[in-house]
Amino acid sequence: MKNALLAVASLALIFGFMFASSWYKEQQAEKSSFMAKENISTFVRGHSQTLGSDEAKVYIVEFMDPACETCAAFAPFVKQMMDANPGKIKLVLRYAPFHEGADVFVTILEAAKKQGKYWETLDIMFKSQPYWASHSNPQPQRVWEFLPQAGLDIEQLKKDMNDPAIAQLIAQDVADAKTLNVRKTPGYFVNGRPLQEFGYRQLEELVQSELNAVYGK
């Protein structure tokens, strides 16, 4: 009888622990989701460049720098996840120009947006990074050699880069990055939840957990 009571008590403790752990995780997930909704403008601004369906329920917010090698390396990986989940994931790009001279590269991107060539320009920048953003021998002016490949009107691009609104939006992104404690690029948030451990697998798991939460397994 005594052994049976001990067994029942042990099982009760185990189930109690499992319930408490599950409840805590649910509460944390709800809290994160609530924070994202309450402070959505900190994650997504009106000027933010986006890719994906407006109906998507999973938002990947990435603070990036065009001169960031890791940003370039992760770009195709993020697109693969989006392609594997059509219509379910939306990518939001924010700026964290931490590299030297990165404000100029971001300004180029925003000016390219005025010509409808944002993604083409970013793609060319990422592909040509080794020539103009090398850590051992940076040559930022060489980026201009590659920009025509994006189909840009270079003279118009240079004029549009003088738009004071561009400097304002960069300042806003930098302020939001600081608020969200983004210290390096790329900095990822998925539905408001930060990527705690950096890596391809960790990002995929975070995205998948949100997909499961909002669309079901």
C-alpha positions in Angstrom: 0.0 0.0 0.0 2.8 2.4 0.9 4.7 1.6 -2.3 1.5 2.3 -4.3 1.0 5.6 -2.6 4.6 6.6 -3.3 4.1 5.6 -7.0 1.0 7.7 -7.3 2.7 10.7 -5.6 5.6 10.4 -7.9 3.4 10.3 -11.0 1.5 13.3 -9.7 4.7 15.3 -9.3 5.8 14.3 -12.8 2.6 15.3 -14.4 2.5 18.5 -12.3 5.9 19.4 -13.5 5.0 18.7 -17.1 1.8 20.8 -16.8 3.7 23.7 -15.2 6.4 23.6 -17.9 3.8 23.5 -20.7 1.8 26.3 -19.1 5.0 28.5 -18.7 5.9 28.0 -22.4 2.4 28.9 -23.5 2.4 32.0 -21.3 5.8 33.0 -22.7 4.6 32.5 -26.3 1.5 34.5 -25.6 3.5 37.3 -24.0 5.9 37.4 -27.0 3.0 37.6 -29.4 1.3 40.3 -27.3 4.4 42.3 -27.2 4.8 42.1 -31.0 1.2 43.3 -31.5 1.4 46.1 -29.0 4.7 47.4 -30.3 4.3 46.4 -33.9 5.8 49.7 -35.2 9.1 48.9 -33.5 9.3 45.8 -35.7 7.6 47.0 -38.9 7.7 50.6 -40.1 5.7 52.1 -43.0 8.9 52.5 -45.0 10.1 48.9 -44.4 10.8 46.9 -47.5 8.9 43.6 -47.5 8.7 40.4 -49.5 5.8 37.9 -49.3 2.1 37.9 -49.0 0.2 40.4 -46.9 -1.9 37.5 -45.7 1.1 35.7 -44.2 0.8 35.1 -40.5 4.5 34.6 -39.8 6.7 37.7 -40.1 10.5 37.4 -40.2 11.9 40.8 -39.3 15.6 41.1 -40.3 17.9 43.9 -39.3 20.5 43.8 -42.0 23.5 45.6 -43.5 24.2 45.4 -47.3 27.9 45.0 -46.4 27.3 42.1 -44.0 28.7 38.8 -45.3 26.4 36.8 -43.0 23.4 38.7 -44.3 24.3 37.7 -47.8 24.8 34.1 -46.8 21.4 33.9 -45.0 19.4 35.6 -47.8 19.0 32.5 -50.0 18.3 30.4 -46.9 15.4 32.7 -45.8 14.0 32.6 -49.4 14.1 28.8 -49.4 12.0 28.8 -46.2 9.5 31.2 -47.8 9.3 29.1 -51.0 8.7 26.0 -48.9 5.8 27.7 -47.2 4.1 29.7 -49.9 2.0 32.6 -48.7 2.7 31.9 -45.0 5.9 33.9 -44.4 6.6 37.5 -44.9 10.1 39.0 -44.8 10.6 42.5 -43.4 14.0 44.2 -43.9 15.2 46.8 -41.5 18.5 48.5 -41.5 21.4 48.2 -39.0 24.3 49.8 -40.9 27.0 48.8 -38.5 29.8 48.4 -41.0 31.9 51.4 -42.0 30.3 53.4 -44.8 27.2 51.2 -44.6 24.9 54.3 -44.5 25.9 54.9 -48.2 25.0 51.4 -49.2 21.6 51.6 -47.5 21.0 54.9 -49.2 21.7 53.3 -52.5 19.1 50.7 -51.8 16.5 53.2 -50.8 17.2 55.3 -53.9 17.0 52.1 -56.0 13.6 51.5 -54.5 12.4 54.7 -56.3 13.2 53.0 -59.6 11.4 49.7 -58.6 14.8 48.0 -58.4 15.2 47.3 -54.7 15.5 43.5 -54.7 17.6 43.5 -57.9 20.0 46.0 -56.4 20.3 44.1 -53.1 20.9 40.8 -55.0 23.8 42.5 -57.0 25.2 44.0 -53.8 25.3 40.6 -52.0 26.8 38.8 -55.0 29.5 41.5 -55.5 30.3 41.9 -51.8 33.8 40.3 -52.0 35.0 43.0 -54.4 33.9 46.1 -52.4 33.2 44.9 -48.8 36.2 42.7 -48.0 37.2 43.0 -44.4 40.9 42.8 -45.3 40.7 45.3 -48.1 37.4 47.2 -48.3 36.9 49.3 -51.4 33.4 50.7 -51.0 33.6 52.9 -54.2 33.8 49.7 -56.3 30.1 49.0 -55.6 29.3 51.5 -58.4 31.0 49.1 -60.9 28.3 46.5 -60.2 25.1 48.6 -59.8 24.4 48.9 -63.5 23.8 45.1 -63.5 20.6 45.8 -61.6 19.2 47.8 -64.5 19.5 51.1 -62.7 19.6 54.6 -64.1 22.8 55.6 -62.2 22.5 59.3 -62.7 18.9 59.3 -61.4 20.1 57.0 -58.5 22.7 59.6 -57.4 20.0 62.4 -57.4 17.5 60.3 -55.5 20.2 59.5 -52.8 20.0 63.2 -51.7 16.4 62.7 -50.5 16.4 63.8 -46.8 13.7 61.2 -46.1 16.2 58.4 -46.6 18.4 59.7 -43.8 15.3 59.9 -41.6 14.2 56.4 -42.1 17.8 55.1 -41.6 17.8 56.9 -38.3 14.5 55.4 -37.3 15.7 51.9 -38.1 18.9 52.4 -36.1 16.8 53.7 -33.1 14.5 50.6 -33.4 17.5 48.3 -33.6 18.8 49.9 -30.3 15.4 49.5 -28.7 15.3 45.8 -29.6 18.9 45.4 -28.5 20.2 44.4 -32.0 24.0 44.6 -31.7 25.1 42.7 -34.8 23.7 41.7 -38.2 21.7 39.9 -39.2 19.4 40.3 -36.3 16.2 38.2 -36.6 12.8 38.3 -35.0 10.0 35.9 -35.9 6.6 37.3 -34.9 8.3 39.4 -32.3 10.4 36.6 -30.9 14.2 37.1 -31.1 16.5 34.5 -32.4 18.4 33.7 -29.2 21.0 31.3 -30.6 22.3 32.3 -34.0 22.5 29.7 -36.8 20.6 28.3 -39.8 19.1 25.4 -37.8 18.0 27.7 -34.9 16.3 30.2 -37.3 14.6 27.4 -39.1 13.3 25.9 -35.8 12.1 29.3 -34.6 10.2 29.9 -37.9 8.8 26.4 -37.9 7.5 26.8 -34.3 5.6 29.9 -35.3 4.3 28.2 -38.4 3.0 25.4 -36.2 1.5 27.8 -33.7 -0.5 29.8 -36.3 -1.2 27.3 -39.0 -1.1 24.0 -37.0 1.3 21.1 -37.5 
